[in-house]
Amino acid sequence: MDKFQRVGKELLEIPEIQNLMFYRQSLTGNQTIISQGGIFELGFFKPGSSQNYYLGIWYKQIPVQTVVWVANREVPLLSTSSVLKLSEDGNLLLFNELKILILSTNSSSLSSSSTMAVLLDTGNFVLKDGLNMSSIIWQSFEHPTDTWLPGVQLGLNKITGEVQSLTSWKNSENPSSGIFIVRMKPDEGSEFYIVWNRSDRYWNTGVWDGKSYANIPEMNSKYFFDFEYISNKREKYFHYSIKDSSILSRFVIEISGQAKQYIWLNTSQQWVLLWSRPSDPCDVYSVCGSFSSYNTICRCLHGFEPSSPKNWNLSDWSGGCVRKAPLRCGDRKDGDKFLMMPDMRFPTSSQSLIVENVEECESACLKNCSCSAYSYCGVQCIILTGRLRNLKQLPVGDVNGRDIYIRVASSELPKKTKGKKKLFTQVIVIVCVVGLGLLAVVFFLIWRYRGRIMESPWVVQGSFRPFRYRELQIATKNFSEKLEAGSFGSVYKGTLSDSTVIAVKMLEGFKQGEKEFRAEVNTIGRTQHVNLVHLCGFCSEGTKRLLVYDHMPNGSLDIHLFRKDSQLDWKMRYQIALGIAKGLSYLHEKCRDCIIHCDVKPENILLNGDFCPKIADFGLAKLFGREFSRVITTIRGTRGYLAPEWISGVGRLQNGEEILSLLEYKLEGEAEVEELYRVCNVACWCIQDNEKSRPSMGHAIQFLEGVFELSTAPIPIELLNLMENLGQQDSSSNEISQIHSSISTTYPDQEQPLFNSSRSCSHKTRR
């Protein structure tokens, strides 16, 4: 044994030196290599309930195993008796359970006796020459799988000339290459693309401007990362580094086709999503495969079933759906039939015909054996061929929605009765029709005197349903128990026939038509979040418009804030503030239709039995229109909820323990100083004069949770002007001028945005 080998053996006997492999050493079974700082671990692992094993790298100290690199993703192992060995010639060799070589670093520039394999705290597994430690012979960073770690140079490989890319896992239990890829085209500029099935690009980063990519404005935030794009004759790549080495971060191309950037939050012990692209999962190309549609999750069309139920249950929808019964090509009476799907986003693979009526369009599809569906509008007939992809159910009334008729085998339609049974059914139907006709006459007479019965074309789904006015009258005992009177109408307590306690809001001043009301209520009804009041249903009869919500037993937040015997301690108040921010973030950024509240105040925050905050009236600003929302916000919101220290001219006390003086006396100074500072500072940033300076609610949540620090906010100029106009400030005009000057120095002309996105009442909601 030469001198180097003796030193290596001695090092391995020291417990904390666990990140090295030396000449002729091997790794097998449950043995692992741990990076020197204990951040990463390398060894054999089994994903989920899979029976296969893989050699990979994961985070050592995170409770839920998060794999960042897989060596043998295409060649699974059957047991942990497989061996990773540092061979005599200095290469890393991976043998399966039958001792068959399946992978090798295959480098010829190694010195056999001095080569060592090292797992670094960056997550990079490298081969080094022990005689020249600065020289890296091989590294896992040059062979990324689905995860992009800080320090990985993604782009053109300067050694092999290959373009490095990220490829998604097949599913949550199979790390083999999936169908979604993040890659660069070196001959097309600096952009990165997300590609489906190596053919269709459905998202790109946009052009690099020297600081960020055009389509990722989050890169402008300098809290976590530094970015660099290198392009010269020898190499072309992009990489990023993290400012605080104690923060863990990863960029992943998910099996859903979305690219996501995460950081690990120690306080909550979970990965926090910083951003994702495309932001809407529905915009991922063919995310559900063929003959299926996306609405929160992927679902097969009627008459179809998953091509691979096992993969489908693991969220691998790439195989799509297949027909339960084959088609019978040809224009035949006993042939294929069509099922109508309303308000659908148009799929790909189509051709247009000019026909006189819908019957001709249907016939044209039946005669075409490759026709899978058709759509008819006016005189235009659209024939859809092949495997239908990118189908999506759009909201009712969406201008981009089209009625699509899906071709299915006749056996997939409800069976028709025959013979005597059919005759008997026809007799029963006739009797029922006559009886219903008589009942219709009776109901018509009642309608003339007691109001028109509500007609709803909607199908009842879950607990969201239309109510009759009379039903709500009975439930609320003729609207006798008023809970509160708000900006949009009064709220009454009620109890349904099944003992469900509800809150009924009777809208006042609503002037939109029936169709618009139904469309908007349908949108609001689909919003689901733990910090939003759940809309159970609605009532629309004549001029009456009512909304039915879950009842909140602890009432509104203002009741508890302003009562002498308030039970809200600091911890509870902080959680309420964080919950409100999460609810607003969902409305702004995560629900299908962006909804701006425009009237957030304690009266509109309701508390359930556990004091969990629920935002109320969040869709009414959308229903009543932007102009009405501006009025109530100006009159009842802005000035009514300015912090008193701004009006009195007293600066914010954000230094040390002095900030405790801002607490309400009932809390007796008992609060976390750091949490109190975060709340005050976030509040100051949220009322900045320039809307570009205000944080999005997603960023506000990250500030409140302590994900990263936030610089001290400047005093908004409009508030200083308000102090002057009200004549309530204690400062002299000279002091005011000095503050103005200080603000201009700190934040000149309010032009440089600190945050990437903002929401205000001037924004239109997007459909």
LINPE-V730099 format. One line per field, one symbol per residue. ss: DSSP state (H for helix, E for strand, C for the rest). burial: b if it has 24 or more other ideal C-beta (glycine too) atoms within 12 Angstrom, else e. Layout:
BEGIN
ss->???
burial->???
END
This chain:
BEGIN
ss->CCHHHHHHHHHHCCCCCCCEECCCCEEECCCCEECCCCCEEEEEECCCCCCCEEEEEEECCCCCCCEEEECCCCCCECCCCCEEEECCCCCEEEECCCCCEEEECCCCCCCCCCEEEEECCCCCEEEEECCEEEEEEEEHHHCCCCEECCCCCEEECCCCCCECCEEEEEECCEEEEEEEEEEECHHHCCCEEEEECCCEEEEECCCECCCCECCCHHHHCCCCEEEEEEECCCCEEEEEEECCCCCCEEEEECCCCCEEEEEEECCCCEEEEEEEECCCHHHCCCCCCECEEECCCEEECCCEEECCHHHHHCCCCCCCEEECCCCCCCCCCCCCEEEEEEEECCCCCEEEEECCCHHHHHHHHHHCCCEEEEEEECCEEEEEECCCECEEECCCCCCCCEEEEEEECHHHCCCCCCHHHHHHHHHHHHHHHHHHHHHHHHHHHHHHHHCCCCCCCCCCECCEEECCHHHHHHHCCCCCCEEEECCCEEEEEEECCCCCEEEEEEECCCCCCHHHHHHHHHHHHCCCCCCECCEEEEEEECCEEEEEEECCCCCEHHHHHCCCCCCCCHHHHHHHHHHHHHHHHHHHHHCCCCCCCCCCCHHHEEECCCCCEEECCCCHHHHHCHHHHHHHHHHHHHHHHCCHHHHCCCCCCCCHHHHHHHCCHHHCCCCCHHHHHHHHHHHHHHCCCCHHHCCCHHHHHHHHCCCCCCCCCCCCHHHHHHHHHHCCCCCCHHHHHHHHHHHHHHCHHHCCCCCCCCCCCCCCCCC
burial->eeeeeeebeeeeeeeeebbbbbbebbbbeeebbbbeeebbbbbbbbbeeeebbbbbbbbbebeeebbbbbbbbeebbeebebbbbbbebbbbbbbbeeeeebbbbebeebbbbbbbbbbbbbbbbbbbbbeeeeebbbbbbbbbbbbbbbbbbbbbbeeeeebbbbbbbbbbbbbbbbbbbbbbebeeebbbbbbbbeeebbbbbeebeeebbebbbbbbbebbbebebeeeeeebbbbbebeeeebbbbbbbbbbbbbbbbbbeeeeeebbbbbbbbbbbbbbbbbbbbbbbbbeebbbbbbbebbeeebbebbbbbbbbebeeebeeeeeeebbbbbebebbbbbeebeebeeeeeeebbbbbbebeebbbbbbeeeebbbbbebbbbbbbbbbeeeeebbbbbbbeeebeeeeeeeeeeeeeeeeeeeeeeeeeeeeeeeeeeeeeeeebbebeeeeeeebebbbbebbeebbeebeeebbebbbbebbbbebeeeebbbbbbbeebeeebeebbbbbbbbbbbebebbbbbbbbbbbeebbbbbbbbbebbbbbbbbeeeeeebebebbbbbbbbbbbbbbbbbbbbbbbbbbbbbbbbbbbbbeebbbbbbbbbbbbbbbbebbeebbeeebbeebebebbeebebbebeeeebbebbeeeeeeebeebbbbbbbbbbbbbbbbbebbbbbbbbbbbbbbbbbebebbbbbbebbebbeeeeebeeeeeebeebbeebeeebeeeeeebbbbbbbbebebee
END
